[in-house]
Amino acid sequence: MNIVLLARSLSAGGAERQLACLAAGLRDKGHLVTVVAFYPGGALHDELDRLGLTVLTLGKRGRWDVLGPIWRLLRLVRTLRPDIVQGFLAVPNLLALVAARICGARAVLGVRASNMDLSRYDRLSALTYRLEALAAGWADLIVSNSAAGLDAAWRRGFPRAGMVIPNGIDTRRFAPCPDRRAGLRRSLGVEPEHILVGMVARFDPMKDHETFLAAAARLSSALPAARFVCVGAGPAARLEALRAKASSLGLAERLDWLPFRPDPETLYNGLDVLVSTSAFGEGFSNVIGEALACGVPVVATDVGDARAIVGDAGAVVSPADPEGLADAVVGMAGDLGALRDAARRRGLRFALPTMIDATEAAYRRLCEPKVVHVITGLGVGGAERTLVNLVRAPRSGARHVVVSLSDASVLGGSIEGAGVALHVLGMRPAMPSPLAVLRLALLLWRERPAVVMTWLYHADLVGTLAHLVAGRPGRLIWNIRCSDMDLAAYGVRTGLVRRAVAALSRLPAAVIANSKAGLDFHTSVGYRPRRTRVIANGVDLERFRPDPETRARRRSDWGVTAAEVVVGMIARFDPMKDHLGFCEAAAQALARHPALRFIMAGRHVDAANTVLRHVLEHPGLRGRVTLLGEVEDVAGVLPGLDVFVLSSAFGEGFPNVVAEAMACGVPCVVTASGDAPALVGDAGLVTPVRDPRSLADALVGLANAPEERKRLGERARMRIEAGFDLEGMLGKYRALWDNSPGPAGKGVT
């Protein structure tokens, strides 16, 4: 990969040191790396030169020298043609976005701080942070060095996506060294019995040196053996003010002031305790990680990820609490030997190769095609759960962005939890709107996807119109998820939408269906796609499997006795699923086999559903049917069943939930809708649609034949393993992202 890393300067700050380590590590892995800095010089410039890295500067002469450096950066990236441009901190992030857009590279924003107190800085700095948040939606990836930093970025307006890659520490360089320890302490006149407490930080309001000085004053009396050193750099006026403060606290004879130096590992080794007193803004503190790697215990304020970094190798106290900080140092003074060992172990957790490998993997992922998925909503349905499986898969072969036309519903959290960007347009159900088209078009223009994939009729319509308005970025692919829909059950609008979509069906580069029945049906109602492909749904065989523990727990929750046979159906309350026909079959089956119990789950399948409630008051059903409502964890329900039923009256494509039940070793009874019969094959039973008597016969037959249930369940699991696993589905989608779907007019299955 060709990578540009962009920084304000090459001073010895934490972000800059991480940039230098990353540049060297990526270069050693065979990538072409160019480091670009606004200003010439800096402590790290010569180090990067010695390592043989290409370092270019934009010749910025001062804060208000803006246009010239920007112009030089744009010319530079046009020449370099990088694959990746990553910024470090706010201003470089903004310029990385501009540069990447100009040269067609992927833009990566580097978040290095958490809760910045912008009142401590001037208006221009505050404006820069706000602009960064406004522009962050244009980034291809947001990388934070801390969980606290990513959370803070979200709260100030960044899109709710991104990843955390903790800073890497060179644990060979930063390691315990008795010679370095002795040399530094000798140079400072520190005796063996002294406890040297140090702070290493630039002179910045964020670092709160005042708390360090106040704590040092308290320690001077509480711990007479304590000596102090403060290492840093910054404005001369700030340093003088801190020196004056130290003198007023009586620290002049016990405190040394040192500048930053090119061998910070020597400084750390000389310390007995490192103190970090940041009041705000920290993400992952390099200083804490480096000190730990050198075997130095740490007392840090609870800012950023300090608590997670320090762990058992020190103490964490509240910000701006000199008394608590001093008490923590006193408490550690008698156990420094054990704490040094713990510190070294802790520091090794953040070894540099881990950070470099994680960053390289993220960059490689960025070079995969970007796919924007547009779906009507994110309730717990088959299409929605297939989409979630696809975007959450670690080897999907694409970078995913999900757009829900309506809301985030139940599954939105699963998408965001996987670090996938989710955009919600707030469109009313069944009401495609011009505003939704325009908002989606803007998003597509900004994202520049390789593929736009739409799921379900309304998304097909809105997505196609937005794709046209945005200038047709990437290939448009429709994803059909149903078959012979009875539109009379859904109202006039849905029928109009499908007719409009059929009229537009020559526009997509391809139309994908999850069932042959779905593809055949849509061709019969006027779809004329240029290319087609059938990709059956795949099941996560690790998640959906026979599970005796889950089975026992669920049946206990439901109050099922050993003699009862549990029949379940999981489907949204919808005319297509024919819940009323299922209930009629259940009543008939119960009349012949009273030991049957029924479990029903799905969106609106709950006590608030007055239609269902009325039906379940039937004397033959009362007390024998449990309603669970919408369940996100379907894998936590299916193992508790003895038989699974899908009673669809029409419209099925490839029913996800049937495949998942089969993977759990549960025998299935399905109606002859869509590809459901082909899915169960000889591992289940098929009945006619809208035929409660036949369905009841099948249920009673299985209830009376436990050995047959066991045989069908085992065969069902093997059938899914052989042809419908998640990895097989992902492989077909990976081929789809990377290649055109085949010659025009040819169908590929």
FIRO-310827 format. One record per residue (C-alpha): residue number from 1; x, y, z. Coordinates in steps of 0.05 Angstrom, whole numbers. Layout:
% residues N
n|c1|c2|c3
NUM|X|Y|Z $
...
This chain:
% residues 749
n|c1|c2|c3
1|0|0|0 $
2|20|72|-12 $
3|9|110|53 $
4|14|183|73 $
5|16|201|147 $
6|1|274|161 $
7|20|312|224 $
8|25|385|246 $
9|98|377|266 $
10|150|324|285 $
11|160|346|356 $
12|166|295|412 $
13|92|294|430 $
14|53|230|440 $
15|15|232|374 $
16|79|248|336 $
17|118|191|369 $
18|63|142|351 $
19|64|168|279 $
20|139|155|276 $
21|132|85|304 $
22|75|69|256 $
23|113|96|196 $
24|174|54|211 $
25|133|-8|225 $
26|92|-3|162 $
27|154|10|120 $
28|186|-52|150 $
29|125|-92|128 $
30|137|-71|56 $
31|92|-12|48 $
32|110|55|16 $
33|104|106|71 $
34|112|182|66 $
35|110|226|128 $
36|85|297|115 $
37|90|352|167 $
38|66|424|165 $
39|130|452|197 $
40|202|434|184 $
41|248|407|238 $
42|227|375|303 $
43|258|323|349 $
44|232|265|307 $
45|252|291|239 $
46|324|269|245 $
47|303|202|275 $
48|258|187|215 $
49|313|208|168 $
50|361|160|202 $
51|310|104|193 $
52|309|119|118 $
53|237|143|117 $
54|213|196|67 $
55|197|260|106 $
56|167|319|69 $
57|147|386|98 $
58|96|437|73 $
59|138|497|93 $
60|86|528|139 $
61|115|592|169 $
62|64|607|222 $
63|-7|598|246 $
64|-38|642|193 $
65|3|615|136 $
66|-54|571|109 $
67|-66|573|34 $
68|5|559|12 $
69|14|495|53 $
70|-55|470|32 $
71|-38|481|-41 $
72|29|446|-33 $
73|-5|387|2 $
74|-56|379|-54 $
75|-1|380|-107 $
76|38|330|-66 $
77|-18|279|-60 $
78|-33|285|-135 $
79|39|266|-147 $
80|43|210|-95 $
81|-26|180|-110 $
82|-31|146|-42 $
83|-81|93|-24 $
84|-88|118|47 $
85|-81|188|78 $
86|-83|189|154 $
87|-84|251|197 $
88|-63|257|269 $
89|-102|309|310 $
90|-154|359|287 $
91|-122|403|234 $
92|-83|346|200 $
93|-149|307|201 $
94|-185|362|164 $
95|-129|367|112 $
96|-127|291|105 $
97|-201|293|86 $
98|-188|346|33 $
99|-126|312|5 $
100|-158|243|2 $
101|-218|271|-34 $
102|-174|305|-86 $
103|-132|243|-102 $
104|-184|189|-93 $
105|-150|159|-32 $
106|-183|133|32 $
107|-183|184|89 $
108|-168|162|159 $
109|-179|207|219 $
110|-134|196|279 $
111|-169|213|345 $
112|-118|222|400 $
113|-156|257|456 $
114|-220|248|495 $
115|-259|302|533 $
116|-225|365|512 $
117|-241|427|553 $
118|-243|477|496 $
119|-254|535|544 $
120|-179|529|560 $
121|-160|544|488 $
122|-170|601|440 $
123|-229|608|392 $
124|-191|583|332 $
125|-173|518|367 $
126|-245|508|389 $
127|-270|523|318 $
128|-221|471|290 $
129|-249|417|335 $
130|-320|434|315 $
131|-302|433|241 $
132|-268|366|250 $
133|-332|337|280 $
134|-375|366|224 $
135|-329|338|170 $
136|-317|270|202 $
137|-375|239|164 $
138|-333|244|101 $
139|-278|199|130 $
140|-270|128|107 $
141|-246|107|176 $
142|-240|137|245 $
143|-185|107|289 $
144|-180|126|362 $
145|-124|106|408 $
146|-173|99|466 $
147|-245|78|479 $
148|-255|143|516 $
149|-231|182|456 $
150|-279|147|409 $
151|-337|157|456 $
152|-320|231|463 $
153|-315|238|388 $
154|-385|208|380 $
155|-412|256|432 $
156|-384|316|395 $
157|-416|296|329 $
158|-372|243|296 $
159|-411|187|261 $
160|-422|128|308 $
161|-370|84|275 $
162|-296|74|280 $
163|-248|30|317 $
164|-200|32|376 $
165|-126|15|364 $
166|-87|28|429 $
167|-19|61|422 $
168|40|14|413 $
169|101|15|458 $
170|170|-7|435 $
171|180|-55|493 $
172|252|-69|472 $
173|270|4|477 $
174|226|18|537 $
175|249|-35|585 $
176|279|-38|655 $
177|353|-18|654 $
178|393|-13|718 $
179|449|26|684 $
180|401|80|657 $
181|368|84|726 $
182|434|94|762 $
183|458|145|711 $
184|397|190|715 $
185|392|187|791 $
186|466|203|797 $
187|458|263|751 $
188|402|290|794 $
189|436|276|860 $
190|383|226|881 $
191|405|178|935 $
192|386|104|936 $
193|339|114|994 $
194|301|170|958 $
195|235|158|923 $
196|237|196|857 $
197|168|217|833 $
198|165|246|764 $
199|118|277|713 $
200|132|278|638 $
201|85|324|599 $
202|85|386|556 $
203|66|450|592 $
204|-7|451|571 $
205|-70|466|612 $
206|-93|396|597 $
207|-36|365|636 $
208|-52|403|700 $
209|18|412|729 $
210|-13|452|786 $
211|-43|388|815 $
212|25|354|810 $
213|58|411|847 $
214|5|412|901 $
215|11|337|911 $
216|87|343|914 $
217|80|395|969 $
218|37|346|1010 $
219|85|289|997 $
220|144|330|1021 $
221|117|325|1091 $
222|81|258|1087 $
223|140|222|1053 $
224|206|256|1071 $
225|245|210|1024 $
226|207|237|964 $
227|243|276|909 $
228|211|304|846 $
229|227|316|773 $
230|184|351|721 $
231|202|338|648 $
232|169|378|593 $
233|169|435|544 $
234|123|492|525 $
235|115|567|527 $
236|168|602|569 $
237|116|642|606 $
238|80|578|626 $
239|145|548|652 $
240|162|609|692 $
241|93|610|724 $
242|100|537|744 $
243|169|549|773 $
244|142|606|814 $
245|86|562|838 $
246|135|508|859 $
247|177|558|897 $
248|117|585|934 $
249|101|514|956 $
250|171|503|983 $
251|192|454|929 $
252|252|491|900 $
253|303|445|934 $
254|266|380|921 $
255|243|390|849 $
256|285|387|785 $
257|260|415|718 $
258|285|380|656 $
259|270|390|582 $
260|247|334|537 $
261|305|292|514 $
262|315|242|457 $
263|321|183|506 $
264|257|185|548 $
265|271|112|568 $
266|328|138|611 $
267|281|186|646 $
268|230|132|661 $
269|282|83|687 $
270|306|135|738 $
271|237|142|769 $
272|204|103|825 $
273|135|129|810 $
274|108|164|748 $
275|50|213|759 $
276|1|234|705 $
277|-45|290|728 $
278|-84|306|664 $
279|-149|343|679 $
280|-183|325|613 $
281|-169|306|541 $
282|-125|244|549 $
283|-138|185|504 $
284|-83|133|510 $
285|-25|165|547 $
286|41|145|515 $
287|77|167|577 $
288|38|119|620 $
289|49|61|572 $
290|124|75|564 $
291|135|82|639 $
292|99|16|652 $
293|141|-19|600 $
294|203|7|637 $
295|176|-25|701 $
296|154|41|733 $
297|89|41|774 $
298|40|96|756 $
299|-9|141|792 $
300|-56|172|741 $
301|-119|214|741 $
302|-181|179|717 $
303|-181|211|648 $
304|-186|177|581 $
305|-166|103|584 $
306|-118|112|643 $
307|-155|62|687 $
308|-153|8|633 $
309|-79|21|619 $
310|-54|23|691 $
311|-92|-37|716 $
312|-58|-69|776 $
313|8|-32|765 $
314|-9|30|805 $
315|-68|73|824 $
316|-120|117|791 $
317|-148|178|826 $
318|-197|233|810 $
319|-173|293|769 $
320|-153|356|806 $
321|-146|318|872 $
322|-75|330|899 $
323|-93|299|966 $
324|-117|234|934 $
325|-56|233|889 $
326|-8|243|947 $
327|-43|189|987 $
328|-37|140|929 $
329|38|151|923 $
330|47|142|998 $
331|6|78|995 $
332|51|50|940 $
333|117|69|972 $
334|123|6|1013 $
335|109|-42|956 $
336|150|-14|898 $
337|186|-79|883 $
338|123|-119|868 $
339|93|-60|831 $
340|153|-55|785 $
341|142|-127|763 $
342|67|-114|753 $
343|84|-51|713 $
344|129|-88|665 $
345|77|-142|654 $
346|25|-89|641 $
347|68|-51|592 $
348|81|-113|551 $
349|6|-115|535 $
350|16|-55|490 $
351|74|-80|449 $
352|87|-40|385 $
353|76|-98|336 $
354|4|-104|360 $
355|-12|-32|341 $
356|24|-38|274 $
357|-11|-103|255 $
358|-79|-75|275 $
359|-68|-12|234 $
360|-43|-50|174 $
361|-105|-95|177 $
362|-150|-34|181 $
363|-115|-3|121 $
364|-122|-67|81 $
365|-196|-69|98 $
366|-201|2|72 $
367|-175|-21|5 $
368|-233|-70|0 $
369|-294|-45|-39 $
370|-343|-2|0 $
371|-415|-27|-1 $
372|-473|17|20 $
373|-534|-25|40 $
374|-602|10|37 $
375|-658|-25|74 $
376|-728|-5|93 $
377|-719|-17|168 $
378|-681|-58|219 $
379|-733|-99|256 $
380|-720|-173|269 $
381|-738|-202|201 $
382|-703|-250|154 $
383|-675|-197|107 $
384|-653|-153|165 $
385|-617|-210|201 $
386|-583|-232|137 $
387|-558|-161|128 $
388|-532|-160|199 $
389|-496|-227|189 $
390|-465|-200|126 $
391|-438|-134|152 $
392|-414|-164|219 $
393|-375|-221|186 $
394|-300|-210|195 $
395|-284|-237|126 $
396|-341|-207|84 $
397|-292|-178|33 $
398|-321|-108|36 $
399|-328|-45|79 $
400|-400|-36|97 $
401|-445|24|109 $
402|-518|12|127 $
403|-575|61|114 $
404|-643|48|145 $
405|-697|88|111 $
406|-740|87|173 $
407|-706|76|241 $
408|-653|35|277 $
409|-706|-10|310 $
410|-680|-73|344 $
411|-620|-91|301 $
412|-588|-22|295 $
413|-547|-33|358 $
414|-518|-98|330 $
415|-494|-61|269 $
416|-463|-3|306 $
417|-434|-51|358 $
418|-394|-83|302 $
419|-364|-15|284 $
420|-405|-9|220 $
421|-431|60|203 $
422|-507|65|208 $
423|-548|122|180 $
424|-622|129|196 $
425|-665|173|150 $
426|-730|172|191 $
427|-776|159|131 $
428|-847|139|148 $
429|-863|66|134 $
430|-892|53|65 $
431|-883|126|46 $
432|-823|137|0 $
433|-808|212|2 $
434|-769|261|-41 $
435|-731|283|21 $
436|-708|212|35 $
437|-684|207|-38 $
438|-645|272|-32 $
439|-614|254|35 $
440|-593|186|10 $
441|-566|216|-55 $
442|-521|263|-14 $
443|-497|205|28 $
444|-480|163|-34 $
445|-443|222|-65 $
446|-403|230|-1 $
447|-388|156|9 $
448|-367|140|-63 $
449|-385|66|-56 $
450|-364|11|-104 $
451|-432|-22|-94 $
452|-501|3|-73 $
453|-544|-56|-50 $
454|-618|-46|-36 $
455|-660|-93|6 $
456|-737|-97|-1 $
457|-784|-59|-47 $
458|-784|10|-15 $
459|-709|10|-10 $
460|-704|-12|-83 $
461|-745|48|-104 $
462|-713|101|-60 $
463|-643|72|-70 $
464|-650|71|-146 $
465|-675|143|-150 $
466|-620|167|-102 $
467|-568|129|-142 $
468|-590|167|-205 $
469|-591|235|-169 $
470|-521|222|-141 $
471|-492|209|-209 $
472|-494|133|-205 $
473|-434|122|-159 $
474|-415|48|-161 $
475|-457|-11|-184 $
476|-529|-15|-162 $
477|-553|-84|-141 $
478|-622|-102|-116 $
479|-633|-158|-66 $
480|-700|-195|-72 $
481|-722|-229|-7 $
482|-793|-254|-22 $
483|-832|-292|-75 $
484|-907|-292|-92 $
485|-930|-233|-50 $
486|-1005|-224|-43 $
487|-1006|-148|-47 $
488|-1080|-145|-31 $
489|-1059|-157|41 $
490|-1014|-96|43 $
491|-1051|-38|13 $
492|-1047|4|-50 $
493|-981|38|-35 $
494|-940|-25|-32 $
495|-970|-48|-98 $
496|-953|18|-130 $
497|-882|14|-104 $
498|-872|-56|-133 $
499|-899|-34|-200 $
500|-852|25|-200 $
501|-793|-19|-182 $
502|-811|-68|-238 $
503|-810|-10|-287 $
504|-740|9|-263 $
505|-713|-62|-261 $
506|-667|-52|-322 $
507|-627|-1|-284 $
508|-590|-44|-232 $
509|-526|-78|-254 $
510|-555|-141|-223 $
511|-614|-168|-185 $
512|-598|-217|-130 $
513|-650|-264|-99 $
514|-644|-310|-40 $
515|-690|-361|-73 $
516|-704|-387|-143 $
517|-779|-380|-128 $
518|-768|-306|-113 $
519|-731|-295|-178 $
520|-782|-332|-220 $
521|-841|-296|-188 $
522|-812|-227|-199 $
523|-796|-242|-271 $
524|-868|-263|-280 $
525|-894|-196|-254 $
526|-852|-153|-300 $
527|-781|-151|-274 $
528|-732|-149|-331 $
529|-663|-149|-298 $
530|-600|-147|-340 $
531|-565|-198|-296 $
532|-589|-244|-241 $
533|-559|-288|-187 $
534|-588|-332|-133 $
535|-550|-330|-66 $
536|-584|-371|-13 $
537|-579|-347|59 $
538|-525|-376|103 $
539|-527|-396|176 $
540|-474|-384|229 $
541|-463|-456|250 $
542|-426|-438|313 $
543|-483|-394|338 $
544|-540|-438|314 $
545|-527|-508|339 $
546|-557|-561|385 $
547|-547|-535|455 $
548|-572|-577|514 $
549|-557|-523|565 $
550|-597|-470|528 $
551|-652|-521|516 $
552|-659|-537|590 $
553|-657|-464|610 $
554|-709|-442|560 $
555|-757|-499|576 $
556|-750|-482|650 $
557|-765|-409|634 $
558|-828|-430|597 $
559|-850|-478|651 $
560|-848|-538|604 $
561|-855|-607|636 $
562|-816|-668|613 $
563|-878|-698|581 $
564|-895|-638|538 $
565|-875|-629|465 $
566|-859|-556|448 $
567|-877|-529|379 $
568|-852|-459|361 $
569|-861|-407|308 $
570|-818|-344|302 $
571|-844|-294|251 $
572|-868|-221|250 $
573|-943|-213|254 $
574|-959|-205|181 $
575|-1012|-233|133 $
576|-956|-270|96 $
577|-939|-312|158 $
578|-1012|-334|170 $
579|-1010|-334|246 $
580|-1085|-346|249 $
581|-1077|-409|207 $
582|-1022|-432|255 $
583|-1068|-420|315 $
584|-1124|-459|282 $
585|-1076|-517|269 $
586|-1052|-513|341 $
587|-1123|-518|367 $
588|-1137|-579|323 $
589|-1072|-612|344 $
590|-1084|-599|418 $
591|-1152|-632|413 $
592|-1116|-696|392 $
593|-1051|-689|433 $
594|-1061|-648|497 $
595|-987|-652|515 $
596|-969|-602|461 $
597|-944|-532|481 $
598|-937|-474|433 $
599|-887|-417|433 $
600|-897|-357|387 $
601|-848|-300|378 $
602|-838|-242|330 $
603|-852|-169|320 $
604|-922|-153|348 $
605|-931|-225|370 $
606|-945|-205|442 $
607|-1000|-190|492 $
608|-1012|-122|460 $
609|-1036|-155|396 $
610|-1112|-155|405 $
611|-1124|-200|346 $
612|-1079|-255|373 $
613|-1105|-245|444 $
614|-1176|-256|420 $
615|-1156|-319|381 $
616|-1118|-348|440 $
617|-1179|-342|485 $
618|-1207|-402|446 $
619|-1220|-457|498 $
620|-1175|-505|461 $
621|-1115|-457|464 $
622|-1123|-422|530 $
623|-1060|-431|573 $
624|-1024|-472|520 $
625|-992|-416|479 $
626|-936|-370|504 $
627|-923|-304|467 $
628|-851|-278|471 $
629|-856|-216|427 $
630|-797|-194|385 $
631|-733|-231|404 $
632|-665|-210|379 $
633|-630|-272|405 $
634|-665|-324|362 $
635|-608|-373|376 $
636|-628|-370|449 $
637|-699|-394|434 $
638|-694|-447|379 $
639|-657|-501|419 $
640|-716|-503|468 $
641|-764|-528|415 $
642|-782|-599|394 $
643|-813|-577|328 $
644|-809|-512|289 $
645|-865|-488|244 $
646|-869|-436|189 $
647|-940|-430|164 $
648|-931|-377|110 $
649|-991|-368|64 $
650|-950|-336|8 $
651|-889|-295|-7 $
652|-832|-335|24 $
653|-764|-332|-9 $
654|-711|-368|32 $
655|-736|-369|104 $
656|-677|-354|149 $
657|-710|-378|212 $
658|-724|-447|183 $
659|-650|-456|165 $
660|-630|-432|234 $
661|-679|-481|267 $
662|-650|-537|224 $
663|-580|-518|245 $
664|-602|-524|317 $
665|-624|-596|303 $
666|-699|-579|307 $
667|-744|-615|256 $
668|-786|-566|215 $
669|-856|-566|186 $
670|-864|-514|131 $
671|-917|-495|81 $
672|-905|-499|6 $
673|-886|-426|-2 $
674|-823|-401|-37 $
675|-761|-443|-29 $
676|-781|-470|40 $
677|-796|-540|13 $
678|-729|-543|-24 $
679|-694|-520|40 $
680|-722|-574|86 $
681|-718|-629|33 $
682|-721|-697|66 $
683|-703|-668|134 $
684|-772|-640|149 $
685|-845|-640|130 $
686|-883|-597|79 $
687|-957|-582|80 $
688|-1001|-542|33 $
689|-1010|-467|46 $
690|-1072|-445|84 $
691|-1088|-517|105 $
692|-1092|-519|181 $
693|-1117|-592|181 $
694|-1055|-617|144 $
695|-1010|-576|189 $
696|-1044|-605|251 $
697|-1036|-675|223 $
698|-961|-664|214 $
699|-954|-636|285 $
700|-992|-694|317 $
701|-951|-744|277 $
702|-885|-715|302 $
703|-911|-707|373 $
704|-925|-782|374 $
705|-857|-801|344 $
706|-798|-777|387 $
707|-748|-822|349 $
708|-772|-792|283 $
709|-762|-722|311 $
710|-692|-740|332 $
711|-676|-770|263 $
712|-703|-710|225 $
713|-667|-661|271 $
714|-600|-695|260 $
715|-612|-697|185 $
716|-632|-623|186 $
717|-567|-603|219 $
718|-527|-642|167 $
719|-566|-611|110 $
720|-549|-540|133 $
721|-476|-559|145 $
722|-472|-587|74 $
723|-502|-530|35 $
724|-525|-469|74 $
725|-469|-447|121 $
726|-452|-373|130 $
727|-382|-379|101 $
728|-411|-405|35 $
729|-458|-346|30 $
730|-402|-298|46 $
731|-359|-328|-9 $
732|-412|-314|-60 $
733|-421|-242|-36 $
734|-345|-232|-36 $
735|-344|-253|-109 $
736|-401|-204|-122 $
737|-364|-145|-91 $
738|-301|-161|-131 $
739|-330|-179|-199 $
740|-386|-161|-245 $
741|-443|-210|-237 $
742|-433|-242|-305 $
743|-451|-230|-378 $
744|-514|-190|-391 $
745|-576|-233|-397 $
746|-543|-293|-363 $
747|-568|-319|-297 $
748|-518|-346|-248 $
749|-538|-391|-189 $
